[in-house]
Amino acid sequence: MSTENPAYAKAEEAIAHFALKGRLLKKKPYGNGHINDTFLLTCEMPGGQTTQYILQRMNHSIFKQPRLLMENVVNVTEYLRKVIIAQGGDPDRETLNVIRTKDGVSYYEDADHNYWRMFLFIERTLCLEKVESKKDFYDSAVAFGNFQRMLSDYPAETLHETILNFHNTPSRFQDFKRAVEKDPLGRAALAGPEISFALDREGETSILTDLLAAGELPLRVTHNDTKLNNILFDKDSGTALCIIDLDTVMPGLSLYDFGDSIRFGASTGVEDEQDLSKVTLDLSLYEAFVSGFLKGCGGSLTEKEIEMLPMGAKLMTYECGIRFLADYLEGDVYFKIHRENHNLDRARTQFKLVADMEKKWSKMAEVTRQCSGA
C-alpha cells in the first residue's frame, strides 16, 4: 500500500483517538490483505522499550455492519481471554486484543464515515500462506479445533449474523438458481455441464440446515474463514498460537469451519486449476485434518457432528462451487477475476473435488470413524 493511499493520511486522525500506550514512533502499511487497509504502529514506552499495534480501516462496503461486527469480535475475544487465563495460557498472545478508543469504544468513525479499529500486535509470529506439509495441515486443524473447544460453551445465538445466510447452502442454492434463470450475459450455454452438476445435488443442500433446525446439530461460534493464513504460528516453537481475522465470526455449525478447511487445504489442485486431472481429494491430508481437528476440539463435538464431518467437507465445497458459478453467470461481480472464464474455472475445480469426494465417500467415512475412535 502506498503512502499516497488516502487511508494513510486519514490514519493519523484515527490514531489520535485510540488509547495507545507510549509515544508513536512510526507507522507503515502492513500485510497483503485485499479487504481492509492495515498499518503497523510502533510506540516507544517510558522505559525505552517499544510496543506495536495493528491499525485497520475496515472495508464497510463488504462488512456493512461494522458496529455489530466489532461487538462480535470484542465479545468473543474477551471470552477467549478468560478461557486462556483459566487454562494457564498467555492471553496477550493466544487471542486478539482489541485496543479501545479514549472514549472506551471498540472502533473509531472518522468524518468520512470510515471505521477504524486497533489490536495489540502479536510479536514473534508468522503466517503460512499455503500447506507445505501434512504437519502444517495437522497443526492448523488442532488450532481451529481448539478455537471450537474454547468457545464450545459460548452462547452462539447471542452473536450477530453480520453477513446474512453466509453458509446457508439452501439459500446459496436459490441465489444460484436465480442466476441461471436470469442469465443476463447469456453465459449459461457455456456452463451446461456445471449447471446440471449443481442442480442434480439440490436434494443435499439442506442436509445440515435441516439437522440444525431439528436440534440434531448444535449452534456453534464459527470462524467461517478457516484458511491456513488465518493462524499465527510462534516463530520460536513453530506451534500454532492464535486464530486471527475474526471479521466473519458468527453463529453457525462446526462443520462449516471443518468443511471449508478441507475444501481449501486437502485438494491436490489450486482453487482455479484449469487441468482438472490435477484436482482430487488427498485422503492423507483429510485424515491429518480430521485427526488434528478432533484433538483440538478435545471431546467438545457431539457424535452427530463427528459423523457429519464428511458432509461438511462436501457441502462447503459444493457451496463454494455454486457461488463461483453464480458469479460467472452474473458477470463476475463479486469474486475478482484475472482471466476470461476465471470464475467458471473455479466452479469446475470445486465440482471436480465434490465428485472425487463422492467416489471416496466410504473411505472418508471410515477415516472419520477411525480418527474418532468409534
C-alpha positions in Angstrom: 0.0 0.0 0.0 1.5 3.3 -1.0 1.8 6.2 1.5 -0.2 8.1 -1.1 -3.2 5.9 -0.3 -6.0 8.1 1.2 -6.2 5.7 4.2 -2.5 6.5 5.0 -3.3 10.2 5.5 -6.5 9.5 7.5 -4.7 7.1 9.8 -3.2 10.0 11.8 -6.7 11.2 12.7 -7.7 7.7 13.8 -4.6 7.1 15.8 -5.2 10.2 17.9 -8.5 8.8 19.1 -7.1 5.4 20.4 -5.8 4.8 23.9 -2.2 4.0 22.9 0.5 3.4 25.5 3.7 5.2 24.7 4.7 7.7 22.0 4.1 6.9 18.4 7.4 6.5 16.6 6.3 5.3 13.2 3.5 3.7 11.2 3.8 1.7 8.0 1.4 -0.3 5.7 1.4 -3.9 6.8 0.4 -7.3 5.3 -1.0 -8.3 1.9 -4.7 -8.3 2.7 -7.1 -7.1 0.0 -10.1 -6.1 2.1 -9.0 -3.8 4.9 -6.3 -1.2 5.0 -3.8 -2.3 7.6 -0.9 -0.4 9.3 1.7 -1.5 11.8 2.3 1.2 14.5 5.4 1.3 16.7 5.3 3.2 20.0 8.1 4.0 22.5 7.3 3.3 26.1 8.6 5.4 29.0 11.3 2.8 29.8 12.6 2.9 26.2 11.2 -0.4 25.1 8.7 -0.5 22.2 5.1 -1.8 21.8 3.4 -2.4 18.5 -0.2 -2.2 17.4 -2.2 -3.1 14.3 -4.5 -0.3 13.0 -7.1 -1.2 10.4 -9.6 0.7 8.3 -12.5 -1.7 7.9 -13.9 -2.1 4.5 -17.6 -1.2 5.1 -18.6 -1.9 1.5 -18.0 -5.6 2.3 -18.7 -5.5 6.1 -21.8 -3.4 6.0 -22.4 -3.5 9.8 -19.1 -2.6 11.3 -20.6 -1.8 14.7 -22.2 -5.2 15.0 -19.0 -6.9 13.6 -16.9 -5.3 16.3 -19.4 -6.2 19.0 -18.9 -9.8 17.9 -15.1 -9.5 17.9 -15.0 -7.9 21.3 -17.4 -10.3 23.0 -15.6 -13.4 21.6 -12.0 -12.2 22.3 -12.9 -11.1 25.8 -14.4 -14.6 26.4 -11.3 -16.2 25.0 -9.1 -14.2 27.3 -10.9 -15.6 30.3 -10.6 -19.2 29.0 -7.0 -18.8 28.1 -6.2 -17.4 31.6 -8.1 -20.2 33.2 -6.0 -22.8 31.4 -2.7 -21.1 32.2 -2.1 -19.6 28.8 -0.9 -16.1 27.6 -4.0 -14.0 26.7 -1.8 -11.3 25.1 -0.5 -13.8 22.6 -3.2 -16.5 22.2 -6.1 -14.3 21.1 -6.5 -10.9 19.5 -6.8 -8.0 22.0 -8.9 -5.0 21.0 -7.5 -1.6 21.9 -10.3 0.8 22.6 -10.6 4.5 21.9 -10.1 7.1 24.6 -13.9 7.1 24.9 -13.9 3.4 25.6 -15.4 2.4 22.2 -14.1 -0.6 20.2 -13.8 1.4 16.9 -13.5 5.0 15.7 -15.7 6.5 13.0 -14.0 9.4 11.2 -15.6 12.4 9.5 -15.9 10.5 6.2 -17.7 7.6 8.0 -14.8 5.2 7.7 -14.5 2.8 10.6 -11.1 2.1 12.3 -10.1 -0.4 14.9 -6.9 -1.3 16.6 -5.4 -4.5 18.0 -2.3 -5.3 20.1 0.3 -6.6 17.7 1.4 -10.2 18.5 5.2 -10.2 18.0 7.5 -13.1 17.1 4.9 -14.8 14.9 4.5 -15.8 11.3 1.7 -16.8 8.9 1.8 -19.6 6.3 0.2 -18.9 3.0 -0.3 -22.5 1.9 0.0 -26.0 3.2 3.6 -27.1 2.7 3.4 -30.4 4.6 1.0 -32.7 6.3 2.2 -31.3 9.7 1.2 -27.8 8.7 -2.3 -29.0 7.9 -2.5 -31.1 11.1 -1.3 -28.1 13.2 -3.9 -25.8 11.6 -6.6 -28.4 12.4 -5.6 -28.5 16.0 -5.7 -24.7 16.1 -9.2 -24.5 14.6 -10.4 -27.4 16.8 -9.0 -25.6 19.8 -10.9 -22.5 18.8 -14.1 -24.6 18.8 -13.3 -26.1 22.1 -12.6 -22.8 23.9 -15.8 -21.4 22.6 -18.0 -24.5 23.0 -19.9 -23.0 25.9 -20.3 -19.6 24.4 -23.9 -18.7 23.7 -23.6 -18.6 19.9 -27.2 -17.3 19.5 -26.1 -14.0 21.1 -23.7 -13.2 18.2 -24.9 -11.0 15.3 -25.2 -12.6 11.9 -23.3 -9.8 10.2 -23.4 -11.5 6.7 -26.9 -12.9 6.3 -27.0 -16.6 5.2 -23.2 -16.7 4.8 -23.1 -20.6 4.9 -26.8 -21.3 4.4 -26.4 -23.7 1.5 -30.1 -23.8 0.6 -30.2 -20.0 0.4 -27.0 -20.0 -1.7 -28.6 -22.6 -4.0 -31.6 -20.3 -4.5 -29.3 -17.5 -5.4 -27.6 -19.8 -7.9 -31.0 -20.8 -9.5 -31.9 -17.2 -9.9 -28.6 -16.5 -11.7 -29.3 -19.4 -14.1 -32.8 -18.2 -14.8 -31.8 -14.6 -15.4 -28.6 -15.4 -17.3 -28.0 -11.7 -18.0 -25.0 -12.3 -20.3 -26.1 -15.5 -22.0 -23.3 -17.5 -20.3 -25.5 -20.4 -19.2 -25.0 -22.1 -22.6 -21.2 -22.2 -21.9 -21.7 -23.8 -18.5 -24.3 -26.5 -19.2 -22.5 -29.4 -17.5 -21.6 -27.4 -14.4 -25.2 -26.2 -14.1 -26.5 -29.7 -14.4 -24.0 -30.9 -11.8 -25.2 -28.3 -9.3 -28.9 -28.9 -10.0 -28.5 -32.7 -9.6 -27.4 -32.2 -6.0 -30.2 -29.9 -4.9 -31.6 -32.6 -2.5 -28.4 -32.5 -0.4 -28.2 -28.7 0.1 -30.4 -28.7 3.2 -28.9 -31.7 5.0 -27.0 -29.7 7.6 -29.6 -26.9 8.0 -32.3 -29.5 8.5 -30.3 -31.2 11.2 -29.7 -27.8 12.9 -33.4 -27.0 12.8 -34.2 -30.4 14.2 -31.8 -29.9 17.1 -29.5 -32.7 16.0 -26.6 -30.4 15.4 -25.7 -27.6 17.9 -25.3 -24.0 17.0 -21.7 -23.0 17.5 -19.4 -20.0 17.3 -17.8 -20.3 13.8 -14.9 -18.5 12.3 -16.1 -19.0 8.7 -12.7 -18.4 7.0 -10.6 -21.2 8.2 -7.6 -20.9 5.8 -4.1 -21.6 7.0 -3.1 -17.9 6.7 -5.6 -17.0 9.4 -3.4 -18.7 12.1 -0.4 -17.1 13.7 2.5 -19.5 14.4 5.0 -18.9 17.1 8.4 -18.2 15.4 10.4 -19.8 18.2 8.4 -23.0 18.8 6.6 -23.3 15.4 3.4 -24.1 17.2 0.0 -22.7 16.2 -0.6 -19.8 18.6 -3.6 -17.6 17.7 -6.6 -17.5 15.3 -6.9 -14.2 13.6 -9.2 -12.4 11.1 -12.4 -12.6 13.2 -14.5 -10.5 10.8 -16.8 -13.4 9.9 -17.2 -14.8 13.4 -20.9 -15.6 13.6 -23.3 -18.3 14.8 -23.1 -21.4 12.6 -22.0 -25.1 12.5 -18.7 -26.6 13.4 -19.0 -28.4 10.1 -18.7 -25.1 8.2 -15.3 -24.4 9.6 -14.1 -28.0 9.2 -15.5 -28.3 5.7 -14.0 -25.1 4.4 -10.6 -26.1 5.7 -10.8 -29.4 3.8 -12.0 -27.7 0.6 -9.1 -25.3 0.7 -6.3 -27.5 2.1 -6.9 -31.1 1.2 -7.3 -30.6 -2.6 -4.4 -31.7 -4.8 -5.1 -28.7 -7.1 -5.2 -25.0 -6.7 -8.6 -23.3 -6.5 -8.6 -22.1 -10.1 -6.7 -25.1 -11.7 -7.7 -25.5 -15.4 -6.3 -29.0 -15.7 -9.0 -30.9 -13.7 -7.0 -34.1 -13.8 -4.8 -32.4 -11.1 -7.8 -31.9 -8.7 -8.6 -34.7 -6.3 -9.1 -35.1 -2.5 -5.9 -36.1 -0.8 -7.1 -38.7 1.7 -3.9 -38.5 3.7 -4.4 -34.7 4.2 -8.1 -35.4 5.0 -7.0 -37.8 7.7 -4.4 -35.4 9.1 -7.0 -32.7 9.4 -9.7 -34.9 11.0 -7.2 -36.2 13.5 -5.9 -32.7 14.4 -9.4 -31.1 14.5 -10.7 -33.8 16.8 -7.7 -33.4 19.1 -8.1 -29.7 19.2 -11.9 -30.0 19.9 -11.0 -32.1 22.9 -14.3 -34.0 23.1 -16.5 -30.9 22.7 -18.1 -32.2 19.4 -21.2 -34.4 19.5 -21.3 -37.8 17.9 -23.6 -36.4 15.2 -21.1 -33.6 14.4 -18.3 -36.1 14.0 -20.4 -38.4 11.9 -21.3 -35.5 9.6 -17.7 -34.2 9.1 -17.5 -35.7 5.5 -20.8 -34.0 4.6 -19.4 -30.7 6.0 -16.5 -31.1 3.6 -18.7 -31.9 0.6 -21.3 -29.2 1.2 -18.8 -26.4 1.8 -17.0 -27.4 -1.4 -20.3 -27.6 -3.3 -21.5 -24.3 -1.9 -18.3 -22.5 -2.9 -18.7 -24.0 -6.4 -22.3 -22.7 -6.9 -21.2 -19.3 -5.6 -18.4 -19.2 -8.2 -20.8 -20.4 -10.9 -23.5 -17.9 -10.0 -21.0 -15.1 -10.1 -19.8 -16.2 -13.5 -23.3 -16.2 -14.8 -24.0 -12.7 -13.3 -20.9 -11.2 -14.9 -18.1 -11.7 -12.3 -19.5 -9.0 -9.9 -18.3 -10.4 -6.6 -15.1 -12.5 -6.9 -12.2 -10.8 -8.6 -11.1 -12.4 -11.8 -7.7 -12.3 -13.6 -8.6 -14.0 -16.9 -11.6 -14.9 -19.0 -13.9 -17.6 -17.5 -11.9 -17.4 -14.3 -15.0 -18.0 -12.1 -16.1 -20.8 -14.3 -12.7 -22.5 -13.9 -13.1 -22.0 -10.1 -16.5 -23.6 -10.1 -15.2 -26.6 -12.2 -12.4 -27.2 -9.6 -14.9 -27.2 -6.8 -17.3 -29.6 -8.6 -14.4 -31.9 -9.5 -13.4 -32.0 -5.9 -17.0 -32.8 -4.9 -17.2 -35.6 -7.5 -13.9 -37.1 -6.1 -15.3 -36.9 -2.6 -18.3 -38.9 -3.8 -16.0 -41.5 -5.2 -14.1 -41.7 -1.9 -17.1 -41.3 0.3 -16.9 -44.7 2.1 -13.1 -44.1 2.7 -13.8 -40.6 4.1 -16.4 -42.0 6.5 -14.0 -44.8 7.6 -11.2 -42.4 8.2 -13.5 -40.2 10.3 -14.6 -43.2 12.4 -11.0 -44.4 12.9 -9.8 -40.9 14.0 -12.7 -40.6 16.4 -12.1 -44.0 17.9 -15.6 -45.1 17.0 
